[in-house]
Amino acid sequence: MKIAIVCYPTFGGSGVVATELGLELAQKGHEIHFITYKQPVRLSLLNPNIYFHEVNVPNYPLFHYQPYELALSSKLVDMVKLHKIDVLHVHYAIPHAYAGYMAKKMLEDEGIYIPMITTLHGTDITLVGNHPFYKTAVTFSINQSDYVTSVSKSLKEDTYRLFDIKKEIHVIPNFIEIDEEKHIIKGQKCHRSVLAPNNEKIITHISNFRKVKRIPDVVKTFYTIQKSIPSKLMMVGEGPEKLVAERMCEDLGISDKVIFFGNSNDIDQILKYSDLFLLPSETESFGLAALEAMAFGVPVISSNSGGIPEVNAHGISGYLSNVGDVEDMSKNAIAILQDETVHNQFKEAAFDVARKYDINHILPLYEDMYNQALNKR
Ligand code: GMT
């Protein structure tokens, strides 16, 4: 099958999911065309069956806002025709479903039918999409998609609650490539002592450092943990709250215990050495970062918001607390870290829970959907 994937090419979860999905589909013999404004960060063009088509938006001074949707929908039409693409899969409703719909209509005008699948990822629904300025167009483009998927049950419910959606929403959870040896440390590029020279526990947070991630809660939780358990905090990612976190660490006198990495391509290395992962988000449709940690056998201390309880099993792969309950999060973290036997139980359980989300279970769900969409023609 020839599939066009539209996504954000950046470090965000939706782009990562779209890229990993495309790479796996290509490995299974499908021809995958990524169509976006930059090569996605996790994409290597050296893979067979993978193509990347860049969307360029010429800068014209008359425009206060450059019309990306227009350039994207034109590029989609051109690429569908040139490569005889069968299915269009857009990740993140804004503006991809809208541009996809326009492309579909333009192609229809030329007698070409292409089904469109829209995958909802979270902030396109819960934070940005339901803003009154966008809501009408977002509702319309979701309803016009041939199939709609959401990455968790919680996001599906949120979408029905926040928008007037007539379409059925199919839940296809995010996934991870499970490698039975992923959490076994061997042949490392960097030694654990580079991160924790005195064999301290390694606590990690990975995100885009936006307000929704509640970065101050990460720092506060760590502050309490390190008072009882010698530990280091790895802060991975870039975003507006990074400076806030750096200042907080200085004020609390823990700067020497915290490493800020920025956006890193060494996430696997960091997770391999991590003892605990923190995700105290205000809202999270799924929490891919938590699942990635669990796939390395890292227990997760998180909030219980959105789809996180569908991923982090309370008392098994980690613990859930109410949003903002830093005291409970710290208490749970210490309970896991202070006893080696307990810690090992949580590590194994985290890995076991992650196994449920193995790409091999999830990929066929997307393939089935593509086939159904094609047969609807
Ligand atoms: O986490 C973010 O803010 C980035 C955002 C994105 O669109 O890239 O992530 C969303 O999609 C991820 C992949 O499906 C989910 O794992 C994240 O939970 C979701 N983020 C939020 O809902 C805040």
Residues whose N, C-alpha, C, O or C-beta is under 5 A from the ligand:
A	BS01	GMT	G12 G13 S14 G15 V17 H121 G122 T123 V151 T283 E284 S285 F286 G287 L288
